[in-house]
C-alpha cells in the first residue's frame, strides 16, 4: 500500500510540475496589435485596387498588380495581407500616388516578432518588382 501511495504522489507531483512549466514561453508571446500611426491615417485617399489575403507561399495575383501599375495618373492603393514565417498576419498597403513613384506602408503590429509600422517611399519605382531605391522610415 505504501508503494502505491508513493507512486501516486510521484505522478501527482510530475503532473503539477508539467502544468507549472507550461506557463513558461520563449519569445515575445502572442501578437497584440498596436495603434495605427497618424501618418497612415492622414494619407491621401486613392482609388482602391482591393484587398488580398494570401496564404503561406502565395503571390499577389497579376490582376491586382496590374491595377496598381496602370494607375499612374489617378493613383491607386492595394492592401495585401500575408503570413509571416510563424503565421502571423503582416499587411502591406502598396500605393501609387498620382504622378508616379510608390509608397508601401507595412503594418507588422500583429506579428509577434514584428517591429510596428514602416513606410517605404520609392520615388523611382516602375513596378512592384522594380521599386528601385526606397527611403525606409519607422512610423
Secondary structure, DSSP 8 states (H G I E B T S, - for coil): -HHHHHHHHHHHHHHHHHHHHHT---SS-S-------HHHHTS----EEEEEE--TT----HHHHHHHHT-TTT-EEEEEEEE-TTS-EEEEEEEE-TTS-EEEEEE-TTSTT--SEEEEEETT--BTTB--S-EEEE-
